Amino acid sequence: MTLVGAVLALASTVGPWTRTGAGDRLFGAWVPSLRWSTVAAVSAVALLAAAWWLRSRGTRAGATLVLLASIGVTAGSVLAIAYPPTFQAASWGPWVGATGGVIALIGAITSLRQERRPPQGV
């Protein structure tokens, strides 16, 4: 679940993040100036790395990293929707990013809540 959310969040950075201006093209989250879309995009890269690490190792630290990165993606996306650059409106990119961040967040919380039981030996 965390990996699906991470891929969705990273895929959202390919689309436009604003309807006009610098973010209205492909890879609209990756603009030269620091914006909320940039925070979400960098967090999405970190989220994908953390989700892959969680998938391969399954540690509590990995789940915590996924939790923090998914909060970064979700917060950056929501703030890009609520506070777009001056005289611009948010496009569909931040909505997809927020969805991916929430999916990964739910997956991280689920991973943290699972009780780790030691294997039963005979």
N, C-alpha and C positions, 0 to 999 in steps of 0.2 A: 504494500500500500504506500509506503514511504517512497519507494522508487518510482511508482507511477506518478505521484504528486510532484516529485522532483523533475521528472522528464517533462511533465506538463508545464511546470513553472519555467523551466529553461526554454521550452518551445515557445512560450508566450513572448520571450524577448526578441523573437524573429519578426513578429508582426509590428504594426504601428501602435504607438502608445498615445499619440495625440492626433487630432483630426487635421491640424494645420501646424506649420512650423517645422522645427528640426526633427521631431519624433514621429512625423507622419509617413515615414518610409519604412522599408524593410530594416530590421534591426533597430527599431525606433527606441528601444530602451537604452541602447548603447550610444548616447549622445556625448559630445566632447565636454559639455559643461556638467557640473554635478547637479543632479536632480534626483527626485525620489525614484524615478525609473532606473537610474544607475545603481542606487542602493539595492533595489529589488533584483536587478540583473546579476550583480556581484554575489548577492545572497543566494540566487538560484544556482550559480556555479558551485558555491560552497555546499549547498543543499544536495546537489547531485553527487558530489564527492562523499559527503557524509552518509547519504543513503546507500551508496554502493558499499561503503565500509561497513555499515550496519548489516547489510545483506550478507556480506561475506564472513563477518566475524560475530555479529550478534551480541555485542557487548553493551553494557549499560552506558558506557561513555559514548559509544556511537549513537545510541538513542538520544542522549542528551545533546550531542552536536546537531543531530537532525532536528531536534526540538528548537534549538536556538536559531539555526539557519532558516527553518520554516517560519518562525516568528519574524525574521528579517524580511523574507519574501512577502509574507502577508502584510506586514506593516508598510513596507515600501510601496506595494501595489495599492493598498487602500489609500495611502497618503497621495499617491499619484492620481487617483480618482478624485479625491476630495480637494486637493490643491494642485491642479495642473498649472503649467507655466502661464504667465500673464497672457490674456487674450486667446487662450487655447482651451480646448475641451478634450477630455479623455476619450480614447478610442477603445477597441475591444481588447487590446493587449493586457492592460492592467487587470481587467476582469478575469481573464484566463489565468494570469499570474496569481491573483488572490485565490482562485479556486484550487490551483495546484498547491499553493502554500497551505491552505486549510486541509487538503487531503493528506499532505505529508505530516502536518501537525497532528491530525487524528491518528495516523499510523505511528508516530513517535510516542504519543501518549499511550496507545495500546501496547507498544513494545515495553514501555517503562512500567506499565501496570501488571504485565505478565509476571507471575511468580516464577523465579528461577529455582527449580528443584534439582538437587544433585541426582545423578543417575543412580539407580538402585542396583547394587552389585549382589551377586549370589555367592 
